[in-house]
């Protein structure tokens, strides 16, 4: 890992309670809209806790993996495992692209200059903000594509999602869920469970690629911080899930989109 990508030291005020609290806030935000919140956690890792871009991505990926592992059993309770298993071709179709995309995205991330990676992250966060507004203010309907078009479209979409998820350190559910609904005509609840099944191996592939460039060393050096913030994210996500529907989407989604856009601008200007 090059010098400009190494971790910056913590400021003295960044104690375990601060890390847990920050994770909890992010978890609540994500939980209220049915997501893990990793897209909101990334700018905090960089702006508040002082991590360099690549290190923040790797730590964000580790926390996203923990959140997905915790969320998967709960999703399988909400949607019977047999029902999800019956849709295995959907998961396989997307994985055919997302696994390659995750490897490619992680490879590009470790080769980027620090300044370039900040700008790429800023652009992707702006895309996430737009996607957040579109997917939560409209009702997606299946495109009813024929099988000969559906399969390559699924592979291509999976590849793109894998790239974005690897570069940002997110699970990618905010992109996978609408893709599953649009391309394969699944309902939102089933799409949420399928997205976790696709996210898990996709994140593991990205981790495997990052490990070749010292990614696990970064994680090991800040394992306690990662564990505490991940615990906060899980606790916050559970609370956010209980608050689901308390705030109308027409109010909540624009606010969250603005948060992402402001964070994107700050990342683009990051030195």
C-alpha positions in Angstrom: 0.0 0.0 0.0 1.5 3.4 -1.0 2.3 6.1 1.6 -0.7 8.3 0.7 -3.1 5.5 1.4 -1.9 4.6 4.9 -4.0 5.3 7.9 -3.8 8.6 9.6 -3.6 8.4 13.4 -6.8 8.9 15.5 -7.4 12.1 17.2 -7.5 11.7 21.0 -11.3 12.2 21.2 -12.0 9.2 19.0 -12.7 6.8 21.9 -14.7 3.6 21.8 -18.0 5.4 22.8 -17.5 7.8 19.9 -16.9 5.0 17.4 -20.0 3.0 18.8 -22.1 6.2 18.7 -21.1 7.0 15.1 -21.8 3.5 14.0 -25.2 3.6 15.8 -26.2 6.8 14.1 -25.3 5.3 10.7 -27.1 2.1 11.5 -30.3 4.0 12.4 -30.2 6.0 9.2 -29.8 2.8 7.2 -32.3 0.9 9.2 -35.0 3.5 8.6 -34.8 2.9 4.9 -34.1 -0.8 5.0 -30.3 -0.6 4.2 -27.1 -1.2 6.1 -26.0 2.4 6.0 -22.4 1.8 4.7 -22.7 4.6 2.2 -23.1 7.0 5.1 -20.4 5.4 7.2 -17.7 5.8 4.5 -17.5 9.7 4.7 -17.5 9.5 8.5 -14.5 7.2 8.4 -12.7 9.7 6.2 -13.9 13.0 7.6 -14.4 12.3 11.3 -12.0 9.6 12.1 -9.2 10.6 9.7 -8.7 7.5 7.7 -7.2 7.7 4.2 -9.5 6.8 1.4 -8.4 3.2 0.7 -8.1 2.3 4.4 -11.6 3.7 5.0 -13.0 1.6 2.1 -11.4 -1.6 3.5 -12.7 -0.9 7.1 -16.1 0.0 5.7 -16.1 -3.3 3.8 -15.3 -5.3 6.9 -18.2 -3.6 8.8 -20.6 -4.1 5.9 -19.7 -7.8 5.9 -20.5 -8.1 9.7 -23.8 -6.3 9.2 -24.8 -8.6 6.3 -23.9 -11.7 8.3 -26.1 -10.5 11.1 -29.0 -9.4 8.8 -29.1 -12.6 6.7 -30.7 -14.9 9.4 -33.3 -12.2 10.2 -34.1 -11.9 6.5 -34.5 -15.7 6.1 -37.0 -15.6 9.0 -39.0 -12.9 7.3 -38.8 -14.7 3.9 -38.7 -18.5 4.2 -35.4 -20.0 3.1 -37.2 -22.4 0.7 -38.8 -19.4 -1.1 -35.4 -17.7 -1.5 -33.7 -21.0 -2.6 -36.3 -21.4 -5.3 -34.9 -18.2 -6.9 -31.3 -19.4 -7.0 -31.0 -18.7 -10.8 -31.4 -15.0 -10.0 -28.6 -15.1 -7.5 -26.3 -17.1 -9.8 -27.0 -14.8 -12.7 -26.0 -11.7 -10.7 -23.0 -13.4 -9.1 -21.6 -14.3 -12.5 -21.0 -10.6 -12.9 -20.6 -9.3 -9.4 -17.8 -11.6 -8.4 -15.8 -10.4 -11.4 -16.8 -6.9 -10.7 -15.7 -7.1 -7.1 -12.2 -8.4 -8.1 -11.9 -5.7 -10.8 -13.1 -2.9 -8.5 -10.8 -3.8 -5.7 -7.9 -4.1 -8.2 -8.6 -0.6 -9.5 -9.0 0.9 -6.0 -5.6 -0.3 -4.8 -3.9 1.1 -8.0 -5.5 4.5 -7.9 -3.7 7.5 -6.5 -5.2 8.7 -3.2 -6.5 12.0 -4.8 -8.1 10.0 -7.7 -9.8 7.6 -5.3 -11.4 10.5 -3.3 -12.9 11.9 -6.5 -14.1 8.4 -7.6 -15.7 7.9 -4.2 -17.3 11.4 -4.4 -18.8 10.6 -7.8 -20.1 7.2 -6.7 -21.7 8.8 -3.6 -23.5 11.2 -5.9 -24.8 8.3 -7.9 -25.9 6.6 -4.7 -27.8 9.8 -3.7 -29.6 9.8 -7.1 -30.4 6.1 -6.8 -31.7 6.5 -3.3 -34.2 9.1 -4.5 -35.3 7.2 -7.5 -35.8 3.8 -5.8 -37.6 5.2 -2.8 -39.9 7.6 -4.5 -41.0 5.4 -7.4 -42.5 2.0 -7.7 -40.2 -0.2 -9.9 -41.8 -2.7 -12.2 -40.3 -5.7 -13.8 -39.1 -5.1 -17.4 -40.3 -8.6 -18.5 -37.2 -9.2 -20.5 -36.9 -12.5 -22.5 -34.5 -15.0 -21.1 -31.9 -14.4 -23.8 -31.7 -10.7 -22.8 -32.3 -11.2 -19.1 -29.2 -13.3 -18.5 -26.6 -11.0 -20.1 -28.3 -8.0 -18.5 -28.0 -9.6 -15.1 -24.3 -10.4 -15.6 -23.6 -6.8 -16.8 -25.6 -5.3 -13.9 -23.9 -7.6 -11.4 -20.5 -6.6 -12.7 -21.2 -2.9 -12.3 -22.6 -3.4 -8.8 -19.6 -5.5 -7.8 -17.3 -2.8 -9.0 -19.2 -0.1 -7.0 -19.5 -2.2 -3.9 -15.8 -3.1 -3.9 -14.6 0.5 -4.5 -16.9 2.0 -1.8 -16.7 -0.9 0.7 -20.5 -1.3 0.7 -22.7 -4.4 0.5 -24.5 -3.0 -2.6 -28.1 -3.7 -1.5 -29.2 -0.2 -2.6 -28.3 -1.2 -6.1 -29.0 -4.9 -6.0 -32.6 -4.7 -4.8 -33.9 -2.4 -7.6 -31.9 -4.5 -10.1 -33.5 -7.7 -8.9 -37.0 -6.1 -9.1 -36.5 -4.6 -12.5 -34.7 -7.4 -14.3 -36.2 -10.5 -12.6 -39.6 -9.2 -11.5 -39.2 -10.2 -7.9 -41.1 -8.4 -5.1 -39.2 -6.1 -2.8 -39.1 -8.4 0.2 -37.7 -11.4 -1.8 -35.3 -9.0 -3.6 -33.9 -7.9 -0.2 -33.1 -11.5 0.8 -31.6 -12.3 -2.5 -29.5 -9.2 -2.4 -27.9 -10.4 0.8 -27.1 -13.8 -0.7 -25.4 -12.0 -3.6 -23.6 -9.4 -1.4 -21.9 -11.9 0.9 -19.7 -13.8 -1.6 -19.2 -10.5 -3.6 -17.7 -8.9 -0.5 -15.6 -11.9 0.3 -14.1 -11.7 -3.2 -13.3 -8.0 -2.8 -11.7 -8.8 0.6 -9.6 -11.5 -1.0 -8.3 -9.0 -3.6 -7.6 -6.3 -1.0 -5.7 -8.8 1.2 -3.1 -9.1 -1.6 -2.2 -5.4 -1.0 -2.1 -5.3 2.8 -5.8 -4.9 3.3 -5.9 -7.3 6.3 -2.9 -5.4 7.9 -5.1 -2.3 7.9 -7.9 -4.2 9.4 -5.8 -5.9 12.0 -4.2 -2.6 13.1 -7.7 -1.2 13.9 -9.6 -4.3 14.8 -11.0 -3.0 18.1 -12.2 0.2 16.4 -13.8 -1.8 13.6 -15.5 -4.2 16.0 -16.9 -1.4 18.2 -18.2 0.7 15.2 -19.7 -2.5 13.6 -21.5 -3.3 16.9 -22.9 0.3 16.9 -24.0 -0.1 13.3 -25.8 -3.3 14.1 -27.5 -1.9 17.2 -28.5 1.2 15.2 -29.8 -0.8 12.3 -32.1 -2.8 14.7 -33.4 0.5 16.2 -33.7 2.0 12.7 -35.7 -1.0 11.6 -38.2 -0.4 14.5 -38.5 3.2 13.3 -39.2 2.1 9.7 -42.2 4.1 8.5 -42.2 6.5 11.4 -40.8 9.3 9.1 -42.4 9.6 5.7 -40.1 8.8 2.8 -41.0 12.1 1.2 -39.2 13.8 4.1 -36.5 11.3 5.0 -35.2 10.3 1.6 -34.4 13.9 0.4 -32.6 14.6 3.7 -30.5 11.5 3.4 -29.8 12.3 -0.3 -28.6 15.8 0.7 -26.3 14.2 3.3 -24.8 12.0 0.7 -24.3 14.9 -1.8 -22.7 17.1 0.8 -20.4 14.3 1.8 -19.6 13.8 -1.9 -18.6 17.4 -2.3 -16.4 17.2 0.7 -14.7 14.1 -0.6 -14.1 15.6 -4.0 -12.4 18.5 -2.3 -10.4 16.3 0.1 -6.7 16.8 0.0 
